[in-house]
Amino acid sequence: MSTSKNVIPEAFQITEEIHQRTYLVNGELRKWQGATSQVTSTISSTKEYAPTPLGSIPDMGEPEAMEALDAALAAYNRGQGVWPTMKVKDRIMCMEAFVKKMEKKREDVVKLLMWEIGKSKPDSYKEFDRTVEYIYDTIEEYKQLDRGCAKFDKHDGVYAHIRRGPLGVVLCLGPYNYPLNETFALLIPAIIMGNTTIFKPAKHGVLLITPLMEAFQSSFPKGVVNILFGRGRAVAAPIMKTGKVDVLALIGNSKSANALQDQHPKSNRLRLVLGLEAKNPAIVLPDADLDLTINECISGTLSFNGQRCTALKVVYVHEDIKDEFLKRFSERVDALKFGNPWDDGVNLTPLPEPEKPAYIQELLDDAKMKGAKVLNKKGGKHFDNYIWPAVVYPVSKDMRVYEEEQFGPIIPVLSFKDIEEPLDDMAESNYGQQVSLFGKDVYTLSPLIDALANLVCRVNLNSSCQRGPDVYPFTGRKDSAQSTLSVHDALRSFSIRTFVAFKDNELNNQTIEQLLEAKVSNFLSTDYIL
């Protein structure tokens, strides 16, 4: 699809390219004078289709990776650094300063979200606003957590003052589909808990970090946040090989996670916070409300073109209703509006990966060769930067679209007679994040919910799969995740319980009273944060 420049709203036009020439290490925005990589949008700004150049980023390697690691290690200083020993209220003040500066960059970040990854205007604003809300919620949750620690426990004649302490150096790698929100869902709790961090943006959605660089630099002590650019192999791998990373925080795929873990010489010491791939199914029972079910399945399969780990990536429909479901669902897919991110009412937008339409076509060709059909009239239709969503039926287990996480606009559908069929498939699957279950009869639903809750980590009843609200746990079984993310859980994922203990005797009691009165220890404190 192409567009002429005069239909791009003035606020969203690319008036000049962004050539990112600074990176953040040890509190300094350092100049980069080495090799660079071009950043290009698959969205066209001319009448004849042509990708739009957006700018360029540094193409960094091992020397810069080591600089960032050294800075993070020095800032942590074996747990003695300014940041890990700082009072909780002071770390919170730094985070509040950062988010206030971040809020001023809303329009800049949103514009780049649209151009870099093709996210629609409403969803781009939602991603920014949701991320800001996440930071404020994290601050409040951390206050609440600290309030619960402002006391002493006593058991068997031993007092304990228990808090949560940082883990050390965190390597943070985010995904391209939510390059702000999901990246910050790792980075923000890691920072606020007293860890020091090295952060590399995703392969797409990288320039949108540029407007926030100064906010990171000016809000935290030197070395607490270090930002690098480049390929993961060139930057992240050398850091992992040193064995000096304490936490790998990654949202992406399991191959990347495994490759990085394998680089670490002492993987037994490595804490993992991973959000990985999924193949979330929808199960449509014969008594499902089809109007509601089709609405939710459209949203679940095709929000952001299906480029979400929480997307519905396979749909199971009971044989009794499959014909009506497939007819109505296919018509709805063809009725969706395709356009550029700023177009009103747009549902489908250009794919940020130039090679993605060809990959989706491969899946289509394989499925058709093995007996499946494309049920919707527009299915598989190509544009310069898109391939129209294809509803594919009947899908069998030997098809690539059944086995692979497609992460794009293709919808495999299977029918079933016996509910054990989808349950068996889920049990055999490598993934276990979420499921959407559509039906009304409570006597049918009850045993299904009980079984599904042990196969995945979230059962969505008559609702599409999703991550939010961010206060709810976000995790998965098997290859889909490790550790739990949410406002509440992420603070625990990036910290460890640590405490001061002492026997109940006169010397210890006097010493502790004096320590509390003197207010010289940041750890040993009963101060209550309002």
C-alpha positions, -999 to 999 in steps of 0.1 A, spaced: 0 0 0 12 35 -7 1 69 4 8 104 -7 25 128 17 -4 152 18 -27 126 34 -2 120 62 -14 143 91 12 170 95 18 160 131 30 125 120 50 134 89 87 126 89 103 160 83 138 149 90 156 116 97 169 107 131 205 97 131 211 84 166 247 91 174 248 88 212 247 59 236 244 60 274 272 45 294 283 54 330 260 84 331 274 99 299 257 103 265 288 93 245 293 102 209 293 73 184 316 76 154 316 40 142 295 19 118 258 25 117 227 6 105 199 22 86 164 23 101 136 20 75 98 20 77 78 -3 55 52 25 54 55 46 22 54 84 21 51 87 -16 24 79 -42 45 51 -57 54 26 -30 88 30 -15 100 22 21 106 54 41 141 60 56 137 70 92 174 74 102 202 52 116 215 38 148 250 27 160 261 -7 151 280 -16 182 301 -45 192 322 -61 220 342 -30 231 310 -10 238 294 -40 255 323 -42 279 322 -5 286 285 -8 295 291 -39 316 320 -23 335 298 8 342 270 -14 355 294 -34 377 310 -3 391 276 13 399 266 -19 417 300 -22 433 294 -57 448 262 -43 464 280 -13 480 272 12 452 252 43 457 221 29 439 218 -5 456 223 10 491 202 40 485 170 46 506 139 33 490 123 67 490 153 82 472 151 56 445 114 63 441 122 100 438 146 92 409 120 71 391 94 99 396 117 124 380 122 100 351 86 94 344 77 131 345 104 137 318 91 108 299 56 121 298 68 152 279 80 130 251 47 114 244 41 128 209 77 120 198 75 84 210 40 78 196 50 91 161 79 67 160 58 38 172 36 43 142 64 46 117 88 20 130 64 -9 137 32 1 120 11 2 152 -22 21 148 -25 56 163 -49 46 191 -28 16 200 4 36 199 -10 62 223 -24 34 244 11 17 246 27 50 257 0 58 283 -2 23 296 36 23 301 35 56 321 6 42 342 27 10 347 56 31 361 33 50 385 17 17 396 51 2 402 61 31 424 30 27 445 34 -10 447 70 -6 458 59 19 485 34 -7 497 60 -34 496 84 -13 517 57 -4 542 52 -41 549 90 -44 556 92 -16 581 89 -39 611 106 -68 630 94 -104 632 102 -127 661 102 -164 663 119 -188 687 137 -159 704 152 -146 671 142 -112 656 144 -106 619 141 -75 598 133 -88 563 135 -67 531 138 -73 494 173 -66 481 187 -62 445 203 -91 426 231 -73 408 235 -65 371 205 -70 348 208 -75 310 175 -63 295 163 -72 260 128 -62 249 106 -72 219 97 -53 188 60 -57 190 57 -37 223 91 -20 222 81 5 249 56 -12 272 71 -47 274 106 -35 275 98 -11 304 79 -39 321 113 -55 325 135 -24 329 115 -3 354 111 -29 382 147 -40 377 160 -4 382 137 5 411 147 -25 431 183 -14 432 198 -34 403 220 -18 377 211 -24 341 223 -28 305 195 -23 280 195 -30 243 164 -20 223 147 -44 199 155 -47 162 124 -27 153 111 2 175 146 13 183 146 50 174 117 56 198 141 52 226 160 83 213 136 109 228 140 92 263 178 90 264 183 123 282 156 114 307 175 82 316 208 100 318 196 128 341 173 108 364 196 81 377 231 79 392 258 71 367 260 35 356 225 25 368 211 26 332 233 19 302 218 18 267 235 1 238 225 -3 201 233 -31 177 227 -68 171 221 -91 200 249 -114 190 274 -86 188 264 -68 220 246 -92 244 266 -124 238 300 -109 249 283 -95 281 269 -130 289 302 -147 283 318 -128 312 296 -145 337 291 -112 354 254 -108 345 231 -117 374 198 -115 357 188 -121 320 155 -103 314 142 -110 279 109 -109 261 113 -127 228 117 -162 217 131 -193 234 159 -198 208 174 -164 217 170 -171 254 187 -205 252 215 -191 231 222 -164 256 219 -187 286 244 -210 270 269 -182 268 269 -178 306 297 -198 322 277 -202 355 241 -206 345 232 -219 380 238 -183 392 217 -167 365 182 -155 374 159 -157 344 130 -134 338 116 -145 304 85 -138 284 87 -161 254 65 -174 225 31 -189 227 5 -207 205 -26 -197 224 -57 -215 213 -93 -205 212 -118 -233 220 -153 -227 207 -179 -249 223 -212 -257 206 -233 -234 229 -209 -204 224 -225 -170 218 -213 -166 182 -217 -129 180 -195 -124 211 -171 -152 201 -164 -139 166 -158 -104 180 -133 -117 205 -117 -141 180 -112 -112 155 -96 -92 182 -76 -121 195 -62 -132 162 -57 -99 144 -50 -71 169 -17 -57 157 -19 -82 128 -15 -111 152 20 -99 162 15 -105 199 27 -134 221 -9 -133 236 -26 -135 202 -49 -164 194 -28 -184 170 -50 -215 165 -88 -218 167 -107 -250 176 -144 -250 167 -169 -277 175 -182 -295 145 -218 -286 153 -212 -249 147 -181 -249 125 -199 -240 92 -217 -210 106 -186 -198 126 -163 -201 96 -187 -183 72 -193 -154 95 -157 -152 108 -143 -152 72 -166 -124 62 -156 -103 92 -119 -108 84 -125 -95 48 -144 -65 61 -115 -53 82 -100 -19 72 -64 -19 60 -44 14 60 -16 34 76 -15 37 114 -29 73 115 -59 64 93 -93 65 112 -108 32 121 -79 12 107 -77 -25 119 -48 -39 98 -15 -19 93 17 -25 74 40 -52 87 73 -39 101 93 -69 89 98 -67 51 103 -104 49 71 -113 69 46 -115 39 68 -140 22 70 -161 54 32 -160 58 29 -171 21 52 -201 28 29 -212 56 -1 -208 33 15 -227 5 25 -256 28 -11 -257 43 -27 -257 8 -4 -284 -4 -14 -306 25 -52 -302 20 -62 -269 36 -82 -242 19 -83 -204 23 -119 -196 32 -120 -158 30 -119 -142 -5 -91 -117 3 -70 -143 22 -33 -142 10 -37 -111 -12 -4 -93 -13 4 -56 -9 39 -40 -10 41 -42 28 13 -66 37 -4 -99 31 -41 -101 38 -51 -124 68 -60 -159 56 -85 -181 74 -71 -216 68 -92 -247 72 -91 -277 78 -56 -276 95 -38 -308 104 -8 -313 127 16 -319 99 12 -283 86 38 -257 95 10 -232 104 -1 -256 132 34 -262 146 50 -228 142 42 -196 161 32 -175 130 33 -141 146 14 -126 117 -19 -125 98 -28 -161 92 -55 -180 112 -54 -218 114 -87 -234 123 -94 -270 134 -128 -286 141 -134 -311 169 -160 -336 180 -146 -345 214 -132 -319 238 -103 -342 245 -89 -334 211 -79 -298 218 -70 -307 254 -46 -334 242 -31 -310 217 -25 -284 244 -9 -310 267 15 -321 239 23 -285 229 56 -269 238 37 -238 249 14 -230 278 6 -193 282 -31 -188 278 -64 -201 263 -97 -185 253 -127 -207 261 -161 -199 246 -193 -214 260 -221 -210 285 -230 -244 301 -215 -244 336 -214 -282 338 -194 -283 306 -172 -254 315 -164 -264 351 -142 -295 344 -127 -277 314 -116 -248 335 -101 -271 361 -81 -290 334 -70 -259 314 -58 -241 345 -31 -268 348 -21 -265 311 -18 -227 308 -15 -198 333 -45 -178 323 -80 -191 312 -100 -164 294 -137 -171 296 -156 -158 266 -127 -133 261 -97 -131 239 -62 -136 254 -43 -106 266 -16 -95 289 -33 -68 309 -44 -53 332 -8 -51 343 -18 -58 379 -26 -94 370 1 -120 368 17 -125 333 36 -158 329 34 -191 311 43 -228 314 68 -248 294 86 -228 266 63 -198 271 78 -180 302 100 -181 333 92 -159 363 61 -138 366 56 -102 354 29 -79 368 32 -47 388 32 -68 420 53 -98 408 79 -81 387 93 -63 418 98 -98 434 112 -113 402 140 -87 402 149 -90 439 156 -114 467 145 -116 503 174 -107 526 174 -99 563 191 -89 595 186 -114 623 196 -112 660 189 -131 692 167 -115 718 191 -103 744 199 -70 761 230 -62 740 213 -68 707 181 -50 717 201 -19 728 222 -20 696 192 -22 673 174 6 692 205 28 687 207 19 650 171 29 645 174 61 664 206 71 646 189 65 612 223 58 596 214 25 580 193 25 548 185 -12 552 177 -13 589 148 11 591 113 13 602 105 45 584 71 44 568 69 58 533 37 78 527 
